[in-house]
Amino acid sequence: MSRSKKLQIKWNKLIIIALMITMSAFLVHTTLVSAKGSDNEHEKKQTEWNKQVVLEGQTLWDITIDKLPDNTDPRAYLEEIKEVNNIEASKLKPGQVIKIPK
């Protein structure tokens, strides 16, 4: 194999390594930016709450639909209510007090 051919192969390997390092750095950066975006979204979450007393026969879905702000996805709103109240299922008890976003 000629000297110029060996040199070309060496440069090709270096270019491939440089591309791999660049791609890895890009992936790390993208992951960090994405994680930071999640923190910002968390900070924007509702911090003011109304208290709602659950009535006989009332479901979490009933409360969600009743209190749903305009242009809000009821499923996301319901999940937010479940999350802040540590509710795993939609089953509520009469007299139970839950927090509802203002």
N, C-alpha and C positions, 0 to 999 in steps of 0.2 A: 504494500500500500504506500502510495506516495506521501511525502511530507505535507503537501497542501491538502490532500484528502483527510489526513489525520487532524490537521488544524481545523478544517471545516466541521468535522464530526465533533471536535472539542467545543467549538463555538455553538453548534446546534444544541449540545447538552447544556451549556451555560444559559442559553436563551430559554430552554425548557425549564430549567431550575428557577430562573428569574420570573418566568410566567407563573409557575406554581406558587412562589412566595407572594407575588402580587395578588393572585387569586385568594390565597389564604388570608392575607391582610384585609382584602375587601370583605370576605365573609365575616371576619372578626368584627370589623367596623360596622357592617350591616347589623349584626347581632346586637352589638352594644347600642346602636342608635335605636333599634327596635325595642330593646328593653327599656331604654330611657323614655321612649314614647309611651310605654305602658305606665310608667310612673306618673307621667304628666296626666294621662287619662284618669288615673286613680285620684290625683289631686283635684281634678275637675269634678269628681263625683259629688253628689248632693251631700251637703253637710248639715242642712236644716231639715228637721223631720216633724211631722205631725203625729200625734198618737191616735190610734184607731182602736176602739173596743169592738171586738168581734161579737156579732149578734147571733142568736140561735139560727142555725141553718145556713149561715153565711160562709161562703168559700173564699179562698184566696183569690180565685179568678174573679168572683163577684166584686171584691174590694178593688182589685186591680182595674177592672173595667170602669168602676164607679169613680175612681180617683185619677184615672189616666190623663196626663197632660196632652194637649193637642200635638199632633205630629210625632207621637211616641209609639214605638213598637210595644204592644202589650206584653209580649213574651219577655223582652228585655227588662221591662218595668217590673214584671212579676219576679224575674230572677233576682233583680236588685232588692226587692222587698224580702225575698227568701234569704238572700245573703246577709243583709243587715240584721235580720231577726233570728239568724241561725235556724231557719226552718228547712228541714230536709224534704218533707212531703207537703202537699197542699192541704192537709187535714188541719183544721183549726178547732179550738174549743170555745164555746160561748163564754164571754167575759175575758178572754185572753186579750192583752193589750199588745199591739204591734206598732212598729214605726213605719210611717208612710212618707216618701219624699214630698217636700213642699213644692 
